[in-house]
Amino acid sequence: MPEGMKIHPDDGNEVHDLATFTDAGRNVVTPVAQFPPEVAQVVVETFAAIVTRAKASPAACAPDEDGIVRSQTFEEGDVYMVEKPFDGYFADRYIMDFYDVTERDICSRMHWHTGLRFVRLMTGPDTHIRVGSLSPFRVTEVPGVTPFVPESFVDEISDGAADAVRRTRYNVIVPPNSFVDMQVPRGVSHQFNAVGPHAVIDSVHPEESLEVLREQMSGYRMMAQTVFLAEELPAASTCLGTGPDPA
């Protein structure tokens, strides 16, 4: 089994050095579908409502018989573990209801996870998701099947320190009313920020039980399975753009 990646297994805010971090691979982005606005809004609102109900559920907010708390909070939004691991099945599934960057006036931080992820990003009307990484994305394009090619561009990201480290950031945009899949290998940087009110994620964690054992964590918590590359959440201005920064 590979070695653990965290210094302190249960730390929910562990930060590693942006200057020295190297991605273990590259993220793969696959455009899946685009919908009429009214259809996309119904889909996104239905998923978001599941997360909202979970936040109000005492059962979802307390440890169950396996010690798992299904309703959790992450930097990008509220999450609900709709399907949990069990003996002989290592994966689980989360739904996330994104915060709107423009409402909070802050962006989420660049980070990476201790296990691989499969993420379906879903947007409704007047909403896009900006996805960033420290490595170029591989974008799937199958002629006659792939419905669109997402906009992409490059800018810089900082760790926010007084003597700020700056790194090249690669970005893709999930446009309104769209489904885009993303395969995130273990130890590969990524950053999600939703601009607008209608955005959710349906995320499968295929090795969640293995992560907990490998990192010697005490439980299933998204924040503990995450390592950040900045101390503080950056200002909204650092993730609102949908193209290169003006010269």
N, C-alpha and C positions, 0 to 999 in steps of 0.2 A: 504494500500500500504506500502511495506517495507520502512524503512528510507534510506536516501541517504548515500553513502559511501565516498564522497569526502569532504574535508575541504573547498576548494575553487572551486566551480562548473566549472568555465571556465578555470582553470589553465591547460595548456597543458604540464606541467612538474612537476606535483605533486608527491612527493616522500614520501613514508611511511617507517617505521622502519622494516628492514629485520629481526631483532632479535625477534620482538614481533608479527610479522605477522603470522596468522593461516589461512590456506585454508578453505573455506566454504564447500568444497567437493573434488571430484577427477575428473580429466579429463578421458574421455573414448576415446580410440584409436581403430579404425576399419580399417584394411587393406581392400582395395576394389578391386584393379586390378593391374596387371603389363603388360607392352606393349613392343613390339619390339622398339628399340631405335628410329628408323625413325618415328614411329607413335607417340611416346611420345613427340618427339621434335616438331612435327607439332602442336600438341595440346597445348603445353606450349607456343610456339611462337605465336599462334593465340590469346591466352588470353593476353599475354604480349603486343601484338600490340594494343589491345584495350586501355590499360593504357597509352601507348606511344601517341596514337592519342589524348587521353583526355588531356594530359599535353600540347599539342600544340593547343588545342581548346579554344579560348576566352570564348565561352559559358560555357564550362565545368569548367573553372577556375574562373568564376564570379558567384555571387549569382543569382539563378533563381527567378521565381516569388514567391517561397516559402522561399526564403532566403537561399537555400541549395547550397553549392559549391560542385560539384560532384568530381572534381579532387583534391586530398589531398595528403599529405606526412606523412608517418609514419616511425618509426625507422628502420623497416625491409625492407621498400621499398616504391615505389609510389603506390597510390591506386586510384581507380575510383569507385564511387557509381553508379553502372549500373542500379539499381532499387531503388527508394526512397520510404519512407513511404508516406501514404496519409490518409485522414480521414477514420477511420474504418479499417485501415490496418497498424499495428504498425511496421512491419518488413522492412528491406532493405537488399541490397546485394552489397558487395564490391568485386572487383578483385584487387589483389595486385601483382605487379611485384617485386620479391625479389631483393635486392642488394646482390652481391656476397661478402661474408665475406673476402675472400682472396684479393679482389680488394681494399676494404676500410681499411683492417687491424684492424677492430673493430667489436665487436659483439653487438647485441641488448641487452637491459636489461630485466631481469625478471620483469614481470608486471602482473596486473590483470585488469579486466574490470568491469564496473558498471552494466553490463547486460550480459546475457548468449550469447554464440556464437556457431555457427555450422560452422566448417572450413573443406574444402577439400584441402589438400596439394597435389600438383602435381609437379613431377620432370621429367626432361628429361635426356639426356645422360650426363655422367660425373658430375652429380650433386646429392647431397643428402641434406636433411634438418635435422638438429639436433633440437629436441624438448625437452625442459626441464621443470620441475615443482618442487615445494617444497614438493609435495605429490606423492606417487606411482601412476602410470597410471593403469587404468583398460584396458586391451587389449582384444578385442573381437576375439574369435577364435571358429568358427563353423565348425566342421569336415565336409569335403567334399565341403565347400563353401569358407571359408577364404583362399585366395591365398598364403599367406605367414605370418610368424610371425616376426615382426620387431625386430632387435637387440636392446637390452636394457642394461643399466649399470647405476651405481651410482658413483657420484664424489662429490665434494664440490663446493659451490659458495660463493663469498664474496661480501660485499656491497662496496668494494673499498676504504673505509675510512682508515685513518692512523692506527686506532685501530680496524682493520677489524673484523666485525662479519662474522662468517662462518656457513653455513647451508648445510645440505645434499641436493644434487640435484639429481633428478631422470631423466633419459634421455631415449628417444627412437629415432631411426634413420629411417627416410623415405628414402629408397634406391632409386637409379636411376631408371627412367622410371616407376614410380609407382604413384598410387592414394592411399592416406590414409585419412580417415575422422577422425575428432576429435570433440567431444562434450565438450565444455568448459562451465561449470556452472558459474553463476555470482559469482565473488569474489574468483575465483580459479586461482592460479599463473600459468603462462606459459611463454615460451621464445622460439622464432623461430629464427633459423639462417641457411641460405642457404649457402652451400659450393659448388660453381660451378655456371655457368652462366644461367642455365635453370630451374627456379623454380617459381611457381606462387601459389596463394591461391584464391579460390572461397569461400567467407565467407558470411554467412547469419546471420544477427543480428535480432533475432525474436522479440525484444522488444525495438528497438531503440527509438521510440517515447516516450515510457514509461520511458526510462532512462533519456531522456532530461527533462521530467516533474518531475520525482522523485528527480533528482539531482539539479533541478532548473537551468539547463544550458540555455544559451542564443541561442544555435544553435546546429547543427549536425556536430560534429568534432570528429574524432577518437581519437585524442590526448587528448581532454577534457574528453573522456569517459574511460581514461586509468590512472592507478595509478602505478607508478614505485617503485621498491624496491632497487634502487641504484641511487646515484647522477649522476655518469658518465657512459658513455658507456665503457665496458671493452675491453681489448685487444683481438685480434683475437685468440690468443693462448688459451683463456679460453673456446672456443666453437668449435675448429677445430677437436678435437678427436672424434673417433667413438667407443671408448671402455674405460675401466677404466684407470685412470692416472697411469703411471708407479710407482712402489713402490720406 
